[in-house]
């Protein structure tokens, strides 16, 4: 029995896997944050107020969409929004008009290294940017600090949960997001401990005591719906709404989406009862 050649084969396989692991560790942020390659130009659309976010990692950008309905001197609710990893805030104003129509201000937060923002995206830098954006928007006279809603979809769920763990909010909305990024290491045949930006959403929702609304597509193959189902089970007060769609075609019906959101926000005391 040729044991020596067999041992050499196992050794070479082990070395190859170790090299692969090093590559996964080194290059994972290029996979996790593809939106940083999207080129954007020009100012925000008319009616949107740009807000500069300064952190230790760079200069960030956020866009504030004032509420549609507001009386002079009145403070209203605000929703702080975090997008997916393949987007930039330049894509979002039309999609989030539904919140404006409900009488809410909307803050679209850009990640470091995305769009007009400088720096590099990491869990730490994104969290720092989220907290700085929260603190900045609460200085605006239109915003009621007691009615802050945090919204995140896909990767943005990680940013939203990170912020919810560090600043008070009235409600949390998570769309098509994950328990943490560690399970995705299996897709690359790599151990979870190699993941650098974990975004442990499950731990955050387990300790969050305000209402949570979870959305997910039942046919999502990028972030399987099992992630949101587990988040619901671990949360103190969460509702899960599933739509018959995938990840990138969510929601199939924007009117139904905002109808559910409005009902949830009224129950949470963010919006006035009709």
C-alpha positions as CSV (number, residue, x, y, z in Angstrom):
1,X,0.0,0.0,0.0
2,X,1.6,3.3,-1.1
3,X,1.0,5.2,2.2
4,X,3.6,7.9,1.5
5,X,2.1,9.2,-1.8
6,X,-1.3,9.2,-0.1
7,X,0.0,11.2,2.8
8,X,1.6,13.6,0.4
9,X,-1.8,14.0,-1.4
10,X,-3.6,14.8,1.9
11,X,-0.8,17.3,2.7
12,X,-1.1,19.0,-0.6
13,X,-4.9,19.1,-0.2
14,X,-4.6,20.6,3.2
15,X,-2.2,23.3,2.0
16,X,-4.5,24.1,-0.9
17,X,-7.4,24.5,1.4
18,X,-5.4,26.6,3.8
19,X,-4.5,28.9,0.9
20,X,-8.1,29.0,-0.2
21,X,-9.1,30.0,3.3
22,X,-6.6,32.8,3.3
23,X,-8.0,34.1,0.0
24,X,-11.6,33.9,1.4
25,X,-10.5,35.9,4.5
26,X,-8.6,38.5,2.4
27,X,-11.1,39.0,-0.4
28,X,-14.5,38.5,1.4
29,X,-15.2,42.2,1.6
30,X,-15.1,42.5,-2.1
31,X,-17.8,39.9,-2.2
32,X,-19.9,41.3,0.6
33,X,-19.9,44.9,-0.6
34,X,-20.2,44.9,-4.4
35,X,-22.2,48.2,-4.4
36,X,-19.0,50.2,-3.7
37,X,-18.2,49.8,-7.5
38,X,-21.3,51.7,-8.5
39,X,-20.4,55.1,-9.9
40,X,-22.7,58.0,-9.0
41,X,-22.7,61.6,-10.2
42,X,-24.6,64.8,-9.5
43,X,-26.5,66.2,-6.5
44,X,-29.6,64.5,-4.9
45,X,-33.0,65.1,-6.5
46,X,-35.0,68.2,-5.8
47,X,-36.5,68.4,-2.4
48,X,-34.0,66.1,-0.8
49,X,-31.7,67.6,1.9
50,X,-28.1,66.2,1.9
51,X,-26.5,65.6,5.3
52,X,-22.8,65.3,5.8
53,X,-21.8,62.5,8.2
54,X,-18.2,62.8,9.6
55,X,-16.7,59.8,11.4
56,X,-13.2,58.6,12.2
57,X,-13.2,56.4,9.1
58,X,-14.2,59.1,6.6
59,X,-16.8,61.5,5.4
60,X,-20.2,60.0,4.7
61,X,-23.4,61.1,3.0
62,X,-27.1,60.8,4.0
63,X,-30.2,62.1,2.2
64,X,-33.1,63.4,4.2
65,X,-36.6,63.4,2.6
66,X,-38.9,65.7,4.6
67,X,-42.4,64.5,5.4
68,X,-45.1,65.3,3.0
69,X,-47.6,66.4,5.7
70,X,-46.2,68.7,8.4
71,X,-47.6,71.7,10.3
72,X,-45.4,74.6,11.2
73,X,-43.3,73.7,14.3
74,X,-44.6,70.1,14.4
75,X,-42.3,67.3,15.1
76,X,-43.0,64.0,13.3
77,X,-41.6,60.5,13.1
78,X,-38.6,59.5,11.0
79,X,-37.4,56.3,9.5
80,X,-33.7,55.7,9.1
81,X,-33.1,53.4,6.2
82,X,-30.2,51.1,5.2
83,X,-30.1,49.5,1.8
84,X,-28.7,46.2,0.4
85,X,-25.1,45.5,-0.6
86,X,-25.7,46.0,-4.3
87,X,-27.3,49.5,-4.0
88,X,-26.6,53.1,-3.3
89,X,-28.9,55.7,-1.9
90,X,-29.2,57.3,-5.3
91,X,-31.5,54.4,-6.3
92,X,-33.8,54.7,-3.3
93,X,-35.9,57.9,-3.1
94,X,-38.8,56.7,-5.3
95,X,-39.0,53.4,-3.4
96,X,-39.2,55.1,0.0
97,X,-41.8,57.8,-1.0
98,X,-44.4,55.6,0.7
99,X,-43.0,56.6,4.1
100,X,-43.1,60.3,3.1
101,X,-46.7,59.9,2.1
102,X,-47.4,58.5,5.6
103,X,-46.1,61.8,7.1
104,X,-42.7,60.5,8.0
105,X,-39.3,61.9,7.4
106,X,-36.9,59.5,5.7
107,X,-33.1,59.4,6.1
108,X,-31.3,57.3,3.5
109,X,-27.8,56.5,4.9
110,X,-24.9,55.7,2.6
111,X,-22.2,53.2,3.6
112,X,-18.5,54.1,3.7
113,X,-17.0,53.6,0.3
114,X,-20.4,53.6,-1.5
115,X,-21.7,56.4,-3.7
116,X,-20.5,59.8,-2.5
117,X,-19.1,58.5,0.8
118,X,-15.4,58.0,1.4
119,X,-13.7,55.3,3.5
120,X,-14.0,51.5,3.4
121,X,-17.1,49.4,4.3
122,X,-16.7,47.2,7.3
123,X,-19.0,46.2,10.1
124,X,-17.3,48.7,12.4
125,X,-17.3,51.6,9.9
126,X,-20.9,51.0,8.9
127,X,-22.0,50.9,12.5
128,X,-20.1,54.1,13.3
129,X,-21.8,55.8,10.2
130,X,-25.2,54.5,11.3
131,X,-24.9,56.0,14.8
132,X,-23.5,59.3,13.5
133,X,-26.4,59.5,11.0
134,X,-28.9,58.9,13.8
135,X,-27.4,61.6,15.9
136,X,-27.4,64.0,13.0
137,X,-31.0,63.6,12.0
138,X,-32.3,63.9,15.5
139,X,-31.0,67.5,15.5
140,X,-33.5,68.4,12.8
141,X,-36.5,70.4,14.0
142,X,-38.9,68.1,12.0
143,X,-37.9,65.0,13.9
144,X,-39.6,63.6,17.0
145,X,-36.8,61.7,18.9
146,X,-39.5,59.6,20.5
147,X,-40.7,58.2,17.2
148,X,-37.7,56.9,15.4
149,X,-38.1,53.8,13.2
150,X,-35.1,51.9,11.9
151,X,-35.4,50.0,8.6
152,X,-32.9,47.7,6.9
153,X,-33.1,45.3,4.0
154,X,-30.7,42.5,3.1
155,X,-27.2,43.7,4.3
156,X,-29.0,46.8,5.6
157,X,-30.6,44.6,8.2
158,X,-27.1,44.3,9.8
159,X,-26.7,48.1,9.9
160,X,-30.2,48.5,11.2
161,X,-29.7,46.0,14.0
162,X,-26.3,47.4,14.9
163,X,-27.9,50.9,15.3
164,X,-30.9,49.4,17.2
165,X,-28.5,48.0,19.7
166,X,-26.8,51.4,20.3
167,X,-29.6,54.0,20.1
168,X,-33.3,54.0,21.2
169,X,-36.0,53.5,18.6
170,X,-39.7,53.0,18.6
171,X,-39.8,50.1,16.1
172,X,-37.6,48.0,13.8
173,X,-38.4,46.9,10.3
174,X,-36.2,44.2,8.6
175,X,-36.7,43.1,5.0
176,X,-35.0,40.0,3.5
177,X,-32.3,40.0,6.1
178,X,-30.2,37.3,7.9
179,X,-29.5,36.0,11.3
180,X,-25.8,36.7,10.8
181,X,-23.3,36.5,7.9
182,X,-21.6,33.4,9.3
183,X,-24.0,30.8,7.7
184,X,-23.1,32.1,4.3
185,X,-19.5,30.9,4.7
186,X,-20.8,27.4,3.9
187,X,-21.6,28.6,0.3
188,X,-17.8,29.1,-0.1
189,X,-16.9,25.8,1.7
190,X,-15.3,27.9,4.4
191,X,-15.7,27.8,8.2
192,X,-17.7,30.5,9.8
193,X,-14.8,31.8,12.0
194,X,-13.2,33.3,8.8
195,X,-16.0,35.8,8.5
196,X,-14.8,39.3,9.4
197,X,-18.1,41.3,9.4
198,X,-20.5,39.2,11.3
199,X,-23.6,41.4,11.8
200,X,-25.2,39.2,14.5
201,X,-28.8,40.3,14.0
202,X,-30.2,37.3,15.9
203,X,-28.5,38.5,19.1
204,X,-29.8,42.0,18.6
205,X,-33.5,41.1,18.0
206,X,-33.4,38.7,21.0
207,X,-32.6,41.7,23.3
208,X,-34.8,44.3,21.4
209,X,-38.0,45.1,23.4
210,X,-39.8,47.3,20.9
211,X,-42.0,45.9,18.0
212,X,-40.3,44.3,15.0
213,X,-41.8,43.8,11.6
214,X,-40.1,41.2,9.4
215,X,-40.6,40.9,5.7
216,X,-39.2,38.1,3.5
217,X,-39.8,36.5,0.1
218,X,-40.7,32.8,0.5
219,X,-38.7,32.0,-2.7
220,X,-35.6,33.9,-1.7
221,X,-32.5,32.0,-2.8
222,X,-30.0,34.6,-1.8
223,X,-31.0,35.0,1.9
224,X,-33.4,32.0,2.5
225,X,-36.6,32.8,4.4
226,X,-35.5,30.5,7.2
227,X,-33.3,33.4,8.4
228,X,-36.4,35.6,9.1
229,X,-38.3,32.7,10.6
230,X,-35.5,32.2,13.1
231,X,-35.3,35.9,13.8
232,X,-39.1,35.9,14.6
233,X,-38.7,33.0,17.0
234,X,-35.9,34.6,18.8
235,X,-37.5,38.1,19.0
236,X,-39.4,39.4,22.0
237,X,-42.2,41.0,19.9
238,X,-42.0,40.3,16.1
239,X,-44.3,39.7,13.2
240,X,-43.2,38.0,10.0
241,X,-44.9,38.7,6.7
242,X,-43.9,36.5,3.7
243,X,-44.5,37.5,0.1
244,X,-44.5,35.0,-2.8
245,X,-41.3,36.3,-4.4
246,X,-37.5,36.2,-4.2
247,X,-34.8,38.5,-3.0
248,X,-34.4,41.1,-5.8
249,X,-38.1,41.3,-6.8
250,X,-39.3,42.1,-3.3
251,X,-42.0,43.4,-2.8
252,X,-44.2,42.2,-5.6
253,X,-46.8,44.8,-4.6
254,X,-45.6,48.2,-3.1
255,X,-49.1,49.2,-2.2
256,X,-49.6,46.1,0.0
257,X,-46.2,46.5,1.4
258,X,-46.9,50.0,2.7
259,X,-50.4,49.1,3.8
260,X,-48.8,46.5,6.1
261,X,-46.1,49.0,7.2
262,X,-48.7,51.7,8.0
263,X,-50.8,49.3,10.1
264,X,-47.7,48.1,12.0
265,X,-46.5,51.7,12.7
266,X,-50.0,52.7,14.0
267,X,-50.0,49.7,16.4
268,X,-46.4,50.7,17.5
269,X,-47.6,54.3,18.3
270,X,-45.4,55.8,15.6
271,X,-48.4,57.0,13.5
272,X,-51.7,58.3,14.7
273,X,-54.6,55.9,14.7
274,X,-57.1,56.6,11.9
